[in-house]
Amino acid sequence: RRLLPALGFALLTTTAQAYRTDTCDIGILGSADIKFPSNTATVRYSATSFPAGARLDALVNGFSQFNKNPSNFRLSQAVATAATELGNGRNDIWGSTSQQILDGAPAIAYSWTECYWFFGVVAKVNESDVIFDYTSTASNPFEWVFSRAKSGVWNYGVSSGNSTGRLLQTTQLHELGHLAGLQHESRYYNVMGADFEHLDTNSSNVNAYMGEDAATGLVALYGVRSSYGQDLAVAHWRRTGATGEYSRHSRTRIFNTSGTELSKVNVGGEPRYNVTRGASVRVELTYENLGRTSQSNVPIRFYISTNDVITTSDTQIASTTISSLGRGLPDLLQHTVTVPSSLAATTDYWLGVIVDPVSTISDADRNNNTSYIRIRTN
């Protein structure tokens, strides 16, 4: 991200309990977060870069996913009626082949800011633009996909290690996070890290989403939205390290009761664990609170399914509660379940989980309450 001060003092990236934000620091005179001066902003999109159809549908979906965050800040989109460009005083989003603008990144955000003291610290964003790399796919390492179907997305239908098949919405959310005032995050599972490894998944589709850490950062900047409800979630991704400023993420795992990871193979771009019928295993998943307030004694249930669509109609094999899910940091947890001895041998199943399966909590988005890890029985 490029942070361009119109005038003022030092612009810093500050660390809160988790998220990172942009700050205007004027030494002994004080400091303040750099953000939009109001709780709404409009982003104009290029109709050439995002024509009606799959590209525009993906862009609109990305804005919708951003606006599910529990803060007061909301974005709207509108078609640009003039040229989308840097430094025009408006917030624009478009695609470009200019490496002078892109600087080798798959996408980049530029923000024009003010940071000065005038009977108090003045810190605000005047303009923020997002540009995607639209170089031809023959030479572009970032081949965008616009459909949320798993079959075309990196690390699902596309084999691990292939840089193509990058869902546009994940990177869009990362850049919109910059637009709102968030910076890169390397310490936690987070969309402001490696966004293409930050997904909500069940059935045949994947979904880009802001995640707990970024949502907490937006609440810190803009306040919590009083009318927003609860939103609990679970994902089969976890933080595994960092590359520079970016957290890196991999799939969650299954262990034996001694803590040793079970053997696995890659099937269709996803891990498949070998499990023994009748054995107890420890299932690792990331649980998140994306809603307005903390939740206690959250019920979860585990299921065995014959496909990747996990529902309460599948075979339940365990149930438990999570004592506390407060909004702040994702919780990477393990729970012990027993693989039914009645399952067929040498057969593929999906070991699934549902958070709050009987709707005891008023959840604003139940589409993210489910996840899975694929298994094969011995």
Beta strands, then each sheet from edge to edge (+ up, - down):
strand 1: 2-8
strand 2: 10-15
strand 3: 20-25
strand 4: 31-33
strand 5: 40-45
strand 6: 74-79
strand 7: 91-96
strand 8: 107-117
strand 9: 121-133
strand 10: 144-145
strand 11: 166-167
strand 12: 199-202
strand 13: 205-208
strand 14: 232-235
strand 15: 237-243
strand 16: 246-251
strand 17: 254-256
strand 18: 264-267
strand 19: 270-275
strand 20: 280-289
strand 21: 295-305
strand 22: 315-325
strand 23: 331-338
strand 24: 348-355
strand 25: 370-377
sheet 1: 1+ 8+ 9- 7- 5- 6-
sheet 2: 2+ 3- 4+
sheet 3: 10+ 11+
sheet 4: 12+ 13-
sheet 5: 14+ 20- 17+
sheet 6: 14+ 20- 23+
sheet 7: 15+ 16-
sheet 8: 18+ 19- 25- 24+ 21- 22+
end
